[in-house]
Amino acid sequence: MGGRVLYNLSSAAAKEKIMRQLAEGEKTAMVMVYTNDMLARGEVIAKEGVRMSIWLRTQGVPNYIQLFKAQVVSFAGGSPKTLSFSEMFIPTVQVSAFHLAPPQQDPLDYDASEQNRAMQPMEAMVGSFILKGSVRISTQTDVGTSLDVMRTAWLSIYDAEIVNPHLPQFHVRTPMLLVNSNQIYLGML
């Protein structure tokens, strides 16, 4: 995809910014961000009350996800390459999947006692990553109809296992992640 720019800010000013004290009411969270050709893991700064597992669904989501101490695996141009950045900006519109880095977790975004909802096992493809988990849908409809009437770009996948055939050692389990429904492929099991 053209137009992609990664910023590696390593100047003294950037390092000072990274090392700043958190303001009152702020927190950091370690997250994992997936695009069609990259995985990045790093820290984000957010307001204390924000549930990071659903952050991309909120109205306050930034245009760029600012990661500190970013560790990146890039799949652009062939074999995987690892990179590190003191600070990195990822355009939010290019994010395909997002979750808290294990072992961190937030409460799930649904009420388990809710009637007329069921977990549907599925697999999703995000770039070269394969996600196995479940989506929660109405028992009154099917997955295709649920996707068509969905009012948000971000779909929750629960009890997910994430692997990548290009990285045999990569295996992540997370209780919940968000996927951009416009940038993934879903396969029902």
C-alpha positions as CSV (number, residue, x, y, z in Angstrom):
1,M,0.0,0.0,0.0
2,G,1.4,3.4,-0.9
3,G,1.6,6.4,1.4
4,R,2.6,4.4,4.5
5,V,5.1,6.3,6.7
6,L,6.7,5.1,9.8
7,Y,8.3,7.6,12.1
8,N,11.2,6.7,14.3
9,L,11.8,9.6,16.7
10,S,15.1,9.1,18.4
11,S,16.0,12.7,19.1
12,A,16.6,14.0,22.6
13,A,13.3,15.8,22.6
14,A,11.5,12.6,21.7
15,K,13.2,10.6,24.4
16,E,12.4,13.3,26.9
17,K,8.7,13.1,25.8
18,I,8.8,9.4,26.3
19,M,10.3,9.6,29.7
20,R,7.8,12.3,30.9
21,Q,5.7,11.7,34.0
22,L,2.2,10.7,33.4
23,A,-0.3,13.5,34.0
24,E,-2.9,13.0,36.7
25,G,-5.6,10.7,35.3
26,E,-3.4,9.0,32.8
27,K,-2.2,5.5,32.5
28,T,-0.1,3.3,30.2
29,A,-1.1,0.1,28.7
30,M,0.9,-2.5,26.7
31,V,-0.9,-3.2,23.4
32,M,-0.5,-5.2,20.2
33,V,-1.5,-3.6,16.9
34,Y,-1.8,-5.5,13.7
35,T,-1.9,-4.1,10.1
36,N,-2.0,-6.1,6.9
37,D,1.8,-6.2,6.8
38,M,3.0,-5.6,10.4
39,L,2.7,-6.4,14.0
40,A,3.7,-3.7,16.6
41,R,3.8,-4.1,20.4
42,G,4.3,-1.1,22.6
43,E,2.9,1.2,25.3
44,V,0.2,3.7,24.8
45,I,-0.8,6.5,27.1
46,A,-4.6,6.9,27.7
47,K,-7.0,8.4,30.2
48,E,-7.3,6.4,33.4
49,G,-11.0,5.5,32.9
50,V,-10.6,4.2,29.4
51,R,-11.0,0.4,28.8
52,M,-8.2,-0.2,26.4
53,S,-9.7,-3.4,25.0
54,I,-12.5,-1.3,23.4
55,W,-10.5,1.9,23.0
56,L,-10.8,1.9,19.2
57,R,-14.6,1.9,19.4
58,T,-14.7,5.1,21.5
59,Q,-15.2,8.6,20.1
60,G,-11.9,9.8,21.5
61,V,-9.8,7.5,19.4
62,P,-6.9,9.4,17.8
63,N,-6.0,9.4,14.1
64,Y,-2.7,7.8,14.9
65,I,-1.9,5.3,17.6
66,Q,1.2,6.5,19.3
67,L,3.3,3.6,20.6
68,F,6.2,4.1,22.9
69,K,9.0,1.5,23.1
70,A,7.6,-0.2,20.0
71,Q,8.8,-3.6,18.9
72,V,7.8,-4.3,15.3
73,V,7.7,-7.3,13.0
74,S,7.3,-6.2,9.4
75,F,6.2,-8.6,6.7
76,A,6.6,-6.0,3.9
77,G,9.0,-7.1,1.2
78,G,9.3,-10.8,1.9
79,S,10.7,-12.4,5.0
80,P,9.8,-11.0,8.4
81,K,12.1,-8.2,9.8
82,T,12.2,-7.0,13.3
83,L,12.5,-3.3,14.2
84,S,12.5,-1.2,17.3
85,F,11.4,2.4,17.7
86,S,11.4,4.6,20.7
87,E,8.2,6.2,19.5
88,M,6.0,5.1,16.6
89,F,2.8,6.5,15.0
90,I,0.4,4.0,13.3
91,P,-2.5,5.4,11.3
92,T,-5.6,4.1,13.0
93,V,-7.4,3.6,9.7
94,Q,-4.7,1.0,8.8
95,V,-5.2,-1.0,12.0
96,S,-6.7,-4.4,11.3
97,A,-6.6,-5.8,14.8
98,F,-5.9,-4.5,18.3
99,H,-5.7,-6.0,21.8
100,L,-4.1,-5.6,25.2
101,A,-0.8,-7.5,25.4
102,P,-1.1,-10.6,27.6
103,P,-1.3,-11.0,30.5
104,Q,-3.2,-7.7,30.7
105,Q,-7.0,-7.9,30.3
106,D,-10.1,-5.8,30.7
107,P,-13.6,-7.0,31.6
108,L,-15.3,-8.4,28.5
109,D,-17.6,-6.0,26.6
110,Y,-20.8,-8.0,27.0
111,D,-23.1,-9.3,29.7
112,A,-22.9,-13.1,29.8
113,S,-26.5,-13.4,31.1
114,E,-27.8,-11.6,28.0
115,Q,-30.6,-13.6,26.4
116,N,-30.7,-14.4,22.7
117,R,-26.9,-14.2,22.1
118,A,-24.6,-17.0,21.3
119,M,-20.9,-17.5,20.6
120,Q,-20.1,-18.6,17.0
121,P,-16.7,-20.2,16.5
122,M,-14.7,-18.7,13.6
123,E,-11.3,-18.0,12.1
124,A,-10.2,-14.6,10.8
125,M,-7.3,-13.7,8.5
126,V,-5.5,-10.5,9.3
127,G,-2.7,-10.1,6.8
128,S,-0.6,-13.3,7.4
129,F,-2.0,-13.8,10.9
130,I,-4.7,-16.4,11.6
131,L,-7.1,-15.7,14.5
132,K,-9.2,-18.5,16.0
133,G,-11.9,-17.5,18.4
134,S,-15.6,-16.7,18.6
135,V,-17.9,-13.9,17.7
136,R,-21.1,-13.1,19.7
137,I,-24.2,-12.8,17.6
138,S,-27.9,-12.8,17.9
139,T,-29.6,-16.3,18.0
140,Q,-32.3,-14.8,15.8
141,T,-30.0,-14.3,12.8
142,D,-26.9,-15.6,11.1
143,V,-23.4,-14.3,10.9
144,G,-23.8,-12.8,7.4
145,T,-26.9,-10.8,8.5
146,S,-25.2,-9.7,11.7
147,L,-22.2,-8.4,9.8
148,D,-24.5,-6.5,7.3
149,V,-26.4,-4.7,10.1
150,M,-23.4,-4.1,12.3
151,R,-23.2,-0.4,13.2
152,T,-19.5,-0.3,14.1
153,A,-16.3,-1.0,12.2
154,W,-14.8,-2.9,15.1
155,L,-15.9,-6.4,15.8
156,S,-15.0,-8.2,19.0
157,I,-13.5,-11.7,18.9
158,Y,-13.4,-13.6,22.1
159,D,-11.1,-16.3,23.5
160,A,-8.8,-15.8,20.6
161,E,-5.7,-17.7,19.6
162,I,-3.4,-15.9,17.2
163,V,-0.7,-17.6,15.1
164,N,1.3,-16.7,12.0
165,P,2.7,-19.4,9.6
166,H,5.7,-17.1,8.9
167,L,6.6,-17.0,12.6
168,P,6.3,-20.5,14.0
169,Q,7.3,-19.4,17.5
170,F,4.4,-16.8,17.6
171,H,1.4,-17.9,19.6
172,V,-0.7,-15.4,21.5
173,R,-3.9,-16.0,23.5
174,T,-6.2,-13.2,24.5
175,P,-9.6,-13.1,26.0
176,M,-10.7,-10.4,23.6
177,L,-9.5,-8.4,20.6
178,L,-11.0,-5.9,18.2
179,V,-10.8,-6.5,14.5
180,N,-11.6,-4.0,11.8
181,S,-14.5,-5.7,10.0
182,N,-13.5,-3.9,6.7
183,Q,-9.9,-5.3,6.7
184,I,-10.3,-9.0,7.7
185,Y,-11.6,-12.2,6.2
186,L,-13.9,-14.3,8.4
187,G,-14.3,-18.1,8.0
188,M,-17.0,-19.8,10.1
189,L,-16.2,-23.2,11.7
